[in-house]
């Protein structure tokens, strides 16, 4: 069998790793980065190899990497967060905010409903029920507001909420009396106060003397300011003779009330 001769050159070149510059330009500008090294193999051949010596002024890619690998992820996450915040897109409201909005809306709706009931749910009959009897009002030593009205009087119904509010404000200091012009019981009072149109409000001092009257549809302040003057014991009311749009008392439907004590 023939023996294969071992080529000493091949053996020597086995450990040789040639290096070539990537381009002619890099080789021209960085000649100092190449160094020749002589290596002698066991068979006596010298091997010339080249290697690149890193430039001490340049930093290796490893030097440019951050020391903490987790900081890269944190930095990118913060950048994504800042970019999402600065993108200008509105954030969706949370469930708790939606619940708060729903509660506030419900309370507002309930308040609006109750206020509408107070303003428009008061009728003339409601005022007549809580009104003080005329005879009692003249004898308790308080000033008195007497309203002549009728159930069919449109202006009387419209002013009922305003009368109710004023009454609730001054009911502890001023008497409020309701006299229905359809009741024949009050014929004498109709003549005494000269009632020709309704609603007719007569303002009496604590001794029962009339200080003034307001007739018909007028702003709430007329009634309020007169009642306030009565509550403070003023000698006169600021609106003594004022007439607005009213319903004629001649259209009253006369009837006799069964209970003689009724002030309706």
Residue pairs with C-beta under 8 A, 6 or more apart in sequence:
8 41
8 43
8 44
8 45
9 45
11 41
11 43
12 41
12 43
12 45
12 47
13 47
15 39
15 47
16 47
16 49
17 49
18 49
18 50
19 34
19 49
19 50
19 51
19 52
21 27
21 30
21 34
27 34
30 55
32 53
33 52
33 53
33 54
33 55
34 50
34 51
34 52
34 53
35 50
35 51
35 52
35 53
36 48
36 49
36 50
37 48
37 49
37 50
37 51
38 46
38 47
38 48
39 46
39 47
39 48
39 49
40 46
40 47
41 47
54 60
66 72
93 101
118 161
118 164
119 161
120 161
122 160
122 161
122 164
123 157
123 160
124 149
124 151
124 153
124 156
124 157
124 160
124 178
125 151
126 160
126 164
127 147
127 160
127 163
127 164
127 167
127 176
127 178
128 178
128 180
128 263
128 264
130 167
130 176
131 176
131 177
131 178
131 263
132 144
132 175
132 176
132 177
132 263
133 177
133 261
133 263
134 146
134 177
134 179
134 189
134 263
136 175
137 144
137 146
137 175
137 177
138 144
138 204
138 208
140 175
141 206
142 173
142 174
142 175
142 206
143 173
143 174
143 175
143 203
143 204
143 205
143 206
143 230
143 231
143 233
144 174
144 175
144 176
144 177
144 203
144 204
144 208
144 230
145 174
145 175
145 176
145 177
145 201
145 202
145 203
145 204
145 226
145 227
145 230
146 177
146 179
146 189
146 193
146 201
146 202
146 204
147 163
147 176
147 177
147 178
147 179
147 199
147 200
147 201
148 179
148 180
148 181
148 186
148 189
148 190
148 193
148 195
148 198
148 199
148 200
148 202
148 249
149 156
149 178
149 179
149 180
149 181
149 198
149 199
150 156
150 180
150 181
150 182
150 198
150 247
150 249
150 252
150 253
151 180
151 182
152 247
152 251
152 253
153 198
153 199
153 247
154 247
155 198
155 199
155 216
155 217
155 245
155 246
155 247
156 198
156 199
156 247
158 217
159 199
159 217
162 220
162 223
163 176
163 223
165 220
166 220
166 223
166 224
166 227
167 176
170 227
170 228
170 231
173 231
174 227
174 230
174 231
177 263
178 263
178 264
179 186
179 189
179 263
179 264
180 186
180 264
181 190
181 195
181 198
181 249
181 252
182 252
182 253
182 254
182 255
183 255
183 256
183 257
183 262
183 264
184 254
184 255
184 256
184 257
185 256
185 257
185 260
185 262
189 195
190 249
193 200
193 202
193 210
193 213
195 249
196 215
196 248
196 249
196 250
197 215
197 216
197 243
197 246
197 247
197 248
197 249
198 215
198 246
198 247
198 249
199 215
199 216
199 246
199 247
200 213
200 214
200 215
200 246
200 249
201 213
201 214
201 215
201 223
201 226
202 210
202 213
203 210
203 211
203 212
203 213
203 214
203 226
203 227
203 230
203 237
204 210
204 211
204 230
205 211
205 230
205 233
206 233
211 230
211 235
211 236
211 237
211 240
212 226
212 236
212 237
212 239
212 240
212 241
213 240
213 241
214 222
214 223
214 226
214 239
214 242
214 243
214 244
215 242
215 243
215 244
215 246
216 243
216 244
216 245
216 246
217 244
217 245
217 246
218 242
218 244
222 239
222 242
225 237
225 238
225 239
226 237
226 238
226 239
229 236
229 237
229 238
230 237
257 264
